[in-house]
Amino acid sequence: MAEAALSRSSATELTADRKLPDQPWARSARVEALSRLDTLGLPHRRDEYWKFTRPDTLIQMPAPSAAVFHNDEKPLFDDMDRLRIVFVDGVFDENASDDLTLEGVKIERLATAQSDLHWAKDLYGKLEAAGQTPVPRTLAAFNTAYAEDGLLIHVTDKVSKPISLIYTHESDSSDAILHHCIKLDAGTELTVLENGPAAARFNKVMEVDIGDGAAFHHVRAQGRDHERRAVTHMFARLSAESVFKSFTMTVNGKLTRNECVIELTGDDATAHVAGVCVGDGDFHHDDTVFVTHDAVGCESRQVFKKVLRNGAVGVFQGKILVKNGAQKTDGYQISQSLLLDEDSQFLAKPELEIYADDVACSHGSTSGAIDEDALFYLRARGIPQNEATNLLTLAFLAEAVEEVQSDVLKEELTSRLDAWLARHRD
Amino acid sequence: MDDTLVKDGVDQETVDAVREVGGAYKHGWSTDIEMEYAPKGLTPDIVKLISEKNEEPQWMTDWRLEAYERWLTKKEPDWAMVDYPEIDFQDQYYYARPKSMMVKPKSLDEVDPKLLATYSKLGIPLQEQAILAGVEGAGEMPAEARKVAVDAVFDSVSVGTTFQKELLEAGVIFCSISEAIREHPELVRKYLGSVVPVSDNFYATLNSAVFSDGSFVYVPPGVRCPMELSTYFRINAENTGQFERTLIIADKGSYVSYLEGCTAPQRDESQLHAAVVEIIIEEDAEVKYSTVQNWYPGDENGKGGIYNFVTKRADCRGDRAKVMWTQVETGSAVTWKYPSCILRGDDSQGEFYSIAIANNMQQADTGTKMIHLGKRTKSRIVSKGISAGKAQNTYRGLVSMHPKAKESRNYTQCDSLLIGSECGAHTVPYIEVKNNSSRVEHEATTSKVDDDQLFYCRSRGMDEEEAVALVVNGFCKDVLQALPMEFAMEAQQLVAISLEGSVG
C-alpha cells in the first residue's frame, strides 16, 4: 500500500500541471477511481495476475524514456477512406486531424465535452470500475483518475467509414494517458482503427458499450518503436445479439500489456478477440483476456498467435468465465507461439471457470519451433530456407489475422507481417 | 432414501437395488477400539512425543523439531479455489494409536482381531492371501501373479505389513516408515526430505514435524518388485489428523507398482489429512503410483468430511527414469493435491492420469506439475474432472520447460464434465516454455453429459443414474485403463457411487 500511495502522490505531482477534465461526471468518476486506487493498490510483481510480466516500469515515475524510432514505412491504413484523429504523445492534434463530424456518430473530446453529456455519465469509468473484480486492474483505475483527454463517441447509426485514431510518438520522455468511451445505440455499427506507438509510455483505456444488435469492429496496430511501453485496457459490455470484434497486431516495443475485459450481458451476443505479435530481442508482450458469459447462447472466441526470437517473451493469460445460468455458451480460446530460436519464451495461463452445465468450452495452447517436416517439404520444392520459414510463419499467424473482417485490412496487415519477417531474419 | 420420495411407477425392487448400491458412502462406519491419544494441540513436546513413540534416533527428532519451527513461520496457502472454515491446528490430535498396538505385535497373528476385522470389512486382506477380495475374475488367475503386499495404517500407526519376508528375498524393503527409520536409517536419512524439502509448503512442513507413520519402499538396482505393493490408510479416531509419510526409492533399473487406498468413518466434524509422498527414481527405473482416494466426503450439506491436503512429488533423478501417477479422487470434502514430476534425468518421463469427482458440497483443487529439466524429457497429463451437485472441481497444473530441457515434449488434456446446473468446473493451467526445441500442447474442454448418449442408454432400458454412470465411465476411460486391475474395478464402482443422487 505504501508503494501505491507513493506512486499516487508522485503521479499527483506529475499531473499537477495537467488540466484534467472538469465536467461533473468526469470529476466524480475521477474521485471514485482514486478511491479504487487507494483500496486496491497498484500492481506488484508478486501479484499472481502479474506473474509473467513485471509492472515496475509501467508504474515508475517518471516514465522511462524511449527514443523515437524513425522509419520510412508508409503509415498503416493510409489508403483507406476514414476519419482521421491524431494524438501526438497523447495530445490531440487539431491540425493533423479531420473535422470531427461524421454522419451517424457524434464525436467529442473528453477535454472539451459538454458537461451534461448524459450517456458519458453512465459509461465513463463505469465499465472500468466493474472490471476491477474479480481481479484488480488498477492501472486502468489510474487511467480514469489521471486521463487528460480521449474521445467520447456516440454511435446512432451505421457509420459509413472507420474512425481512425493515429497515435504519434515525438518526445522521448512522453507519458500519455488517454481514455476513450464508445457507445453504440441498438442496431448501429462502427469500425475503429488505431495505430502508432503513441508515446514513450502509453496508458490507454477504451470503454465500449454495445447496444442490442449493434456491431463494433476494432483493428489496432501497435507501432514499431522499439523502446516504447504500453499498457492498454479495453472494457466491453455486450447487449443482446450484439457483436464485438477486436484484432491487434503488435510489432516491436519493449513492453506491452494489452488487457481485454469483455462481458456478455445480453443473450446471443458474439465476442471475438484476436491478436498477433512478432517480437525480436528485447520484447515483452502480454495479452490478458477475461471474457465473462452472463447470458444465454453467447459465443466467444480468443485467438492469439506469437512469433518470438532472440529472447523475446510472449505472455498469454486468458480466461473464460461462465456464470451460473449462462447456458448454451460456446467459448473457444487458442494461444500459440512459434519460437524461432532457443532463447525465446512463451508463458501462458489459459483458464476456464465454469458454473453452468449446458456449455461447450474449450481451450488449447501450444508452443514449439517451426515444423521441420513442413520446412523440408518446401525446401525440397526449391523454396529458399528464409522464404520457406516466412511462409510457414505467416501460415501460423493466419488463423488470427483471419479474424479481421475486411479483406483489404487483412491483406495490409499480412504484408506488414511479411515485411517484418523479411527484416528480422538471420 | 425416504420412502415418500419414491416416484410413482417405480417398483420396490428398483428402490431396493438403488439402496443397495447407494447408501452413499460405504465406508462410513467406525471401529470401536480403545485408543491412546497424545494430548490435543501442537507443541514441540507433541513433536518429541511422536518421535519418542516411534523410538526414533535423535537426528530424526531434531529434523522434526526444525520442521516445527519452520511451520510456525509459514502461512496457510489460500490460492486454491476451495473454501472451508479456518482450521484450528491446536484443536487436533496429532497422534492416536490403538491401545493394543502399544506393544508392537511380532507378527500379524498377534494383531488385535478388531483391527484385522476392520481391514477385512474394507476388503483389505491382511492375511497373506494371494488375491484381493472382491475382484471379479481374479480367482481364475494364477495366484502367483496377483500377489499384493499390504501395509495397513490405522490412524497414526502401521498395523502390519504382509509378504515382508518374500519381498526381502527379492531384496525389496517394504515396511512402515517408523520401522525404516529404526532399521534402515542410512537410506531414510539420505532420501527423506530430498524431494519435498522440509519447508516446501505449509502442509508439507506440518507433515514433516508430526508425521507418525506411512510406508517405506526400497527397490534395489535391477530388481523388478515381484508383487504390487499397497498401503491402506484408515482414519478411525475422532478429531485426529492423519499425517502419513511415504518414501519410495527405486534404484537403478528397478521397477515397482504401488497402490494407495484410503477411507474414513462418517463423522460430523471435519478431519485433517496432510500427507507427503516422496519418490526417488534413479537411472532406468520405473515407478507406478496409483491412488484411489475415498476419504469420507461429508454429507450432502457439506457437514463433516476429510480435508485432504497432500504433497506428492516424484524426482526422476537418473536418465531414462519413468514415473506414472494415477489417481482417482472421489472422496474428501476438500482436496488440495498436485502430484508432481521433476524430470531431471535426460530422457526421463512423467505421466499423470487423474479422475477427480466432486459431488454434493465437495471441493477439489487438484492437478500436477511437470518440471522438465533434462533433455528429451516427456510428460503426459490426462485429467478428467467431473462435477455434480453443488461441487467445485478445479484442475490446476504447471508445465515448465526449462532452457536446458531441449527437445522435450508435453501433451496435456483436461476435460471437465458437468452434471447439474449448480456445480462448477475450472481449469487453471500454467505453461512456461523457455526453449524452442520443445513442444508443448495443452487442450481442455468442458461440456455436459451428452443428451444423445443418455437417450441411447435410456432407450435400452437403463435408468437415468445407471446411464449417467456409464457415460461418465466412458468419459474416464483413458484414466481407468491406466490403473492396475484391482483398482480399476474398485474405481469404476466408485465412479458410479460418487455420483449417486446427482441426477434428477
Interface residues (C-beta under 8 A of the other chain):
Chain A: E48 K51 N324 G325 Q327 S337 L339 L340 D341 E342 D343 S344 Q345 F346 L347 A348 K349 P350 E351 L352 E353 I354 Y355 A356 D357 D358 V359 A360 C361 S362 H363 G364 S365 T366 S367 G368 A369
Chain B: W79 M401 P403 S416 L418 I419 G420 S421 E422 C423 G424 A425 H426 T427 V428 P429 Y430 I431 E432 V433 K434 N435 N436 S437 S438 R439 V440 E441 H442 E443 A444 T445 T446 S447 K448
